[in-house]
Amino acid sequence: MFTPFNVAGCSLELLKPGEQGIVIFHRNQDKKILEQITSIGIKIGTYITLEPKFFSLLIQVNGQTININQQLARTIYVRIVEN
């Protein structure tokens, strides 16, 4: 039998505080930006939780809270995970 499922995805900047997603791809070919993304531990398959928003985006990655800007968040796409 077929079990129904739901796949929802968006760029990291569109997540709501408290939502969690799994990184599915990076929409950027700029080597410098890709190096920045990987240097802070964001790889395909990484779970990310958006912390409450202030002036920038705070995300949880591998147990660490990281501050990223909107431009970087725009390049990271996630599949939303139901909590």
C-alpha positions in Angstrom: 0.0 0.0 0.0 1.0 3.6 -0.6 1.6 5.7 2.5 0.9 9.4 2.0 3.7 11.8 2.7 4.4 15.5 2.5 7.5 17.2 1.3 7.8 20.9 2.0 10.9 22.9 1.3 12.1 26.5 1.2 15.1 28.7 1.5 16.4 29.0 5.0 15.4 32.6 5.2 11.7 31.6 5.0 11.7 29.3 8.0 9.7 30.4 11.0 11.4 30.6 14.4 11.4 27.1 15.9 11.0 25.3 12.6 13.6 22.7 11.7 14.8 21.7 8.3 17.4 19.4 6.6 19.7 21.1 4.1 19.0 19.7 0.7 21.1 22.0 -1.5 22.9 25.3 -1.8 21.7 27.7 -4.5 25.0 29.4 -5.2 28.1 28.7 -7.3 30.3 31.3 -5.7 33.2 29.4 -4.2 33.8 31.9 -1.5 30.1 31.7 -0.2 30.2 27.9 -0.5 33.4 27.8 1.6 31.7 30.1 4.2 28.7 27.8 4.4 30.8 24.6 4.8 33.2 26.3 7.3 30.3 26.8 9.7 29.2 23.2 9.4 26.3 23.5 7.0 26.4 20.5 4.6 23.8 18.6 2.7 21.9 16.5 5.2 22.6 18.9 8.2 19.6 19.6 10.5 19.1 23.3 11.1 16.7 24.9 13.6 15.8 28.6 13.3 16.1 30.4 16.6 13.9 33.5 17.4 14.6 36.3 15.0 16.3 39.5 16.0 18.3 41.7 13.6 19.9 38.7 11.8 19.2 34.9 11.6 20.3 32.7 14.5 20.4 29.0 13.6 21.2 25.9 15.5 23.7 23.6 13.6 25.1 20.5 15.3 24.4 21.9 18.8 26.0 25.3 18.1 24.1 28.6 17.7 25.4 30.5 14.6 24.5 34.0 13.4 24.2 34.3 9.6 23.1 37.1 7.3 20.1 37.1 4.9 22.2 36.8 1.8 23.8 33.6 3.1 20.4 32.2 4.3 18.9 32.9 0.8 21.4 30.4 -0.7 20.6 27.5 1.7 17.5 25.4 0.9 16.0 23.0 3.4 13.3 20.3 3.6 11.1 21.2 6.6 11.0 18.6 9.3 7.9 18.2 11.4 8.6 18.6 15.1 
